């Protein structure tokens, strides 16, 4: 469940990063701030039971991949090299996750 909260935190990270670029009204800025708070709250909670180095790499990797992908969906140029590099980044993140052993009790959290 804690890795699930890291994934959700990464989704909120994408929200606040995109909000920094596209927010213009008070409501949009408020949503951006909520995304920042939720993202970091979930990240901080996960650090209590998951290895910090791997956790942060997974969080930032997923956030980066999500931000670049959403940027391309919203009109930024789609380049084959960019897509291949994002795929390589996600493979690295997945590899880190798979090679990080869980301590007893982590899987229950």
NORNORJO-V72991 format. One record per residue. N is the residue number from 0. RES is the residue in one letter. OMEGA is omega in whole degrees, 0 to 359 (none if undefined). Layout:
# NORNORJO-V72991
n = <N	N>
res = <RES	RES>
omega = <OMEGA	OMEGA>
This chain:
# NORNORJO-V72991
n = <0	1	2	3	4	5	6	7	8	9	10	11	12	13	14	15	16	17	18	19	20	21	22	23	24	25	26	27	28	29	30	31	32	33	34	35	36	37	38	39	40	41	42	43	44	45	46	47	48	49	50	51	52	53	54	55	56	57	58	59	60	61	62	63	64	65	66	67	68	69	70	71	72	73	74	75	76	77	78	79	80	81	82	83	84	85	86	87	88	89	90	91	92	93	94	95	96	97	98	99	100	101	102	103	104	105	106	107	108>
res = <X	X	X	X	X	X	X	X	X	X	X	X	X	X	X	X	X	X	X	X	X	X	X	X	X	X	X	X	X	X	X	X	X	X	X	X	X	X	X	X	X	X	X	X	X	X	X	X	X	X	X	X	X	X	X	X	X	X	X	X	X	X	X	X	X	X	X	X	X	X	X	X	X	X	X	X	X	X	X	X	X	X	X	X	X	X	X	X	X	X	X	X	X	X	X	X	X	X	X	X	X	X	X	X	X	X	X	X	X>
omega = <181	177	175	178	175	178	179	177	179	177	177	175	177	180	183	177	178	177	178	181	191	183	179	182	178	179	179	177	177	177	178	179	177	178	177	182	181	181	182	175	180	179	180	178	181	181	180	183	182	177	189	182	180	179	183	178	179	181	183	178	178	178	179	180	180	180	179	180	179	176	178	178	182	172	176	184	176	180	181	181	180	180	180	179	176	177	178	178	180	176	177	178	179	178	177	181	183	182	178	179	178	175	179	179	180	184	182	185	none>
